[in-house]
Amino acid sequence: MEEDIYTKDGTTDFQGNSAIKKRTGTWKACPYILGNECCERLAYYGINTNLVNYLKFKLNQSSVEAINNVTNWSGTCYVMPLLGAFLADAYLGRYWTIASFSILYVFGMTLLTLSASLHELKPSCDVHTNVCHPTGQQTAVFFLGLYLIALGTGGIKPCVSSFGADQFDDSDETEKKKKSSFFNWFYFSINIGALVASSVLVWIQTNVGWGWGFGIPAVAMAIAVVSFFSGTKLYRNVKPGGSPLTRICQVIVASLRKWSVEVPKDEAVLFETPDEESAVRGSRKLDHTEQLSFFDKAAVETPSDRVKGSINKWTLCTVTQVEELKSIIRLLPIWATGIIFSAVYSQMGTLFVLQGNTMDLHMNRSFEIPSASLSLFDTISVIFWVPIYDRVIVPIARKFTGHKNGFTQLQRIAIGLVISIFAMIIAGTLELIRLREVRRHNYYELKHIPMSVFWQVPQYFIIGCAEVFTFIGQLEFFYEQAPDAMRSLCSALSLITTALGNYLSTLLVNVVTGLSTRHGSHGWIPDNLNYGHLHYFFWLLAVLSMVNLMFYLLVARVYTYKKPVI
């Protein structure tokens, strides 16, 4: 039949016409999206990984000031996706949001490179003491570039994974099956970029110069933009559905206005458009669900709902619109469990590094490896496990579970949560062994005890394995379970857990330090870890992760997957 030529999920081509299945989407379009993501992540991590050193040594900031500026900027990068997601879902669509914010990103990268290269913009340094003295203008230009990057990444982060998944038609079982693999390879491409940034770029920044160190990421971001635009004719696009926040508010207001209205037992009488298409632009109709039935009041039609023949959307909403709100509410408990996992993940950039600083950093007699560089093993772990998961674990699991993807998204997330507990247990055990060596040989004042930093590799590698299950599972879950016209917004919500996980880690450190240093004690995390009990903190995170897992299993068990009307 002729209609089989076109996709059935409402996607369009670059000209706004119905997308032709054989000419658009699937893996034909994905390489351009994955190339964009790989280069963008290389640019991001090329700045983020070593930013604290630039602030400290080139902008002459104190350690605390530099650390705060890095965390503030990183937090902004993970909060800005809410803006990008809103614009994508409501007005611009994912394609134009990615395109416009990518260009903004390039401007930020260019400004950052100029601030480290041009004589007038880069700080002057004393050749004898190597102390730099930046002017206020030089500092301002640098931070302007830095926060343009944060704004740019806010438009890309929530959209690019969803845009890639849009290339697969859910109504086509063959294409839908391939979508799960896309999320695996999407995360793989992220870590390829991160691997190059945390190794090659950090070395260039340290040994060659910051102009080159920032310039190469700028070129990478320009390549990302070219890669993205190159696939324009192959992309499938979802039409923006209007403001998702407005629709959510309309359902809430309509439900409250009809507080005393009784919901009929027959769901067929609830208000819905008679057309095959949903009233929400860019969204398929959603089946009515029994949960959260209070909001069904918004879909109960009363005589006052129609004014001069037109419907007042603040008193009467369609079933699909009501189910959009229900979908978001059902996602929130699952979303909340990602915060503890992100707190565990954040230890790689903080306490793992401090733990490594106390150990022997030599690879051989003449070469030392910075303890922060061990995060490479997390990246290597992800790069190792993604193809193993996609090509080995999934086919084996499929035989036992009968599920086309091997595991459901919720099962996959749960496995990662379990693995993350072992990472904290191993990190705590290593610290306990290290402290026993300190006590046995009286190494308390020794900066680096004779215990190789490579004993940390297992905890990094295990966290990388947990990422492959939980983070990728979350990417796929939030895309699949989000309403069609709210997918960018839900992707942004999943990214917010990373920011909240970092804030939670900071809160825990402050609380633990305050409680454990009373009565003149060194506390769990003193400046000299040889006098501390860092293993207690790791084990605290392990316990919190266990509690989090129990809560997750409860909410996952009662979770109801959304079902689009076909």
Secondary structure, 3 states (H helix, E strand, C coil): CHHHHECCCCCECCCCCECECCCCCHHHHHHHHHHHHHHHHHHHHHHHCCHHHHHHHCCCCCHHHHHHHHHHHHHHHHHCHHHHHHHHHHHHHHHHHHHHHHHHHHHHHHHHHHHHHCCCCCCEECCCCCCEECCHHHHHHHHHHHHHHHHHHHHHHHHHHHHHHCCCCCCCHHHHHHHHHHHHHHHHHHHHHHHHHHHHHHHHHHHCCHHHHHHHHHHHHHHHHHHHHHCHHHCCECCCCCCHHHHHHHHHHHHHHCCCCCCCCCHHHCCCCCCCCCCCCCCCCECCCCCCHHHHHHHCCCHHHEECCEECCCCCCCHHHHHHHHHHHHHHHHHHHHHHHHHHHHHHHCHHHHHHHCCECECCCCCECCHHHHHHHHHHHHHHHHHHHHHHHHHHHHHHHCCCCCCCHHHHHHHHHHHHHHHHHHHHHHHHHHHHHHHHHCCCCCCCCCCEHHHHHHHHHHHHHHHHHHHHHHHHHHHHHCCHHHHHHHHHHHHHHHHHHHHHHHHHHHHHHHHHCHHHCCCCCCCCHHHCCHHHHHHHHHHHHHHHHHHHHHHHHHCCCCCECC
